Amino acid sequence: MIQNQSFYQEVLEGLTTSILWIDSHQKIQFMNVAAGEIFQVSPKRMLGEHWNYLLPGLVEELDPAVNQRITVHEYTVSIQDLEKIRVSCTISPYELNEEKGWLIEVYNTERHHRIVEEDERWHQYEAGNVLVKTLAHEVKNPLAGILGATQLLQKRFSSDDKESAFLDIISKEVTRLKNLVNRMLGPEKTAKKEPQNVHELIRYVLQIIEGEKPENIYIKLDYDPSIPDIYMDFDAMVQALLNLFQNGLQAMEKTGGFLTIKTRVEHKFTLGAKTYPLVAMVSIKDEGEGIPDSVFDSIFYPMVTSKKEGTGLGLPVAQNVLRKHDGLIVAESEPGNTVFTVYLPLKQKEDEE
């Protein structure tokens, strides 16, 4: 039991664990800095508020925790801009300044969940990448043979011959399949990476999609201007972001809304098995109908799509580009709020081959 106010403030304020103390009237009477950061609110402004304001539906009543500790796992906290984080909460009976109440400890488990999900995406990418490249290589050589034979036959017929029309169809279809195979194989590994400004990259991609952007869709930019240049293959990254931007536009064709592009820097961020001091984050959020649950867990596999005319190659190709930059794409989706987040390590120099 702690009865000295200055002492408990020194101890609880210094904890990295988020702490709230609730009085007997179930009002928040103490909240440390760590709790303010996780909920993105000012601790002073929360004093006197009912605990349910920050943790709605955590438990029905606090009374069962009078004589025992209660732990709630997999609780989701909603913060600004519809962002959500997963936490675990422990409720304990706690007497403070001779008044009975409860101490609520909030542990951010979002990082753990994200690492587990990224690991799954990593394996998903690797399995899909091996499959699609194997199939693409097997298909590419026969297509080249068919195209070459078709071109030889075309020389034997004039453009007015009926047979020439059929050969044109064959040639066009083989060329289309050849381009599809090239997309499946992705960009060449030999492309040189150079320092590029991520906001210039975004500006360039926005110029490309300007002509196809419906009038009922608006672009919203939320930039962190402090992001330094990133070593990247500019052309490959254009293709990756273009796929993500176009997906957002297509998702809002009927409803309209905002396509929000946000950039930030994350510190000590883990990608795969490696932790980087700094990672650039680019998120693309649309307000469309969302990705169906039936396909969400497989969206980075080749040929998986919820679109009637989609090829199912856009996301795998984009993920392939990011993997070649030691980065990753992570997705979350619900109706009205679908976010694809691109993570790119901020390196002092490009890794030597």
Buried (B, 14 or more C-beta within 10 A) or exposed (E): EBEEEEEBEEEBBEEEBBBBBBBEEBBBBBBBBBBBEBBEBEBEEBEEBBBBEBBEEBBEEBEEBEEEEBEBEEBEBEEEEEBEBBBBBBBBBBBBBEEEBBBBBBBBBBEEEBBEBBEEBBEBBEEBBEBBBEBBEEBBEEBEEBBEEBEEBBEEBEEEEEEBEEBBEBBEBBEEBBEBBEBBBBBEEEBEBEEBBBBEBBEBBBEEBEEEBEEEBEBEEEBBEEBEEBBBBBEBBBBBBBBBBBBBBBBBEEBEBBBBBBBBBBEEBBBBEEEBEBBBBBBBBBBBBBBEEEEBBBBBBBBBBBEEEBBBBBBBBBBBBBBBBBBBBBBBBBEEBBBBBBBBBBBEEBEEE
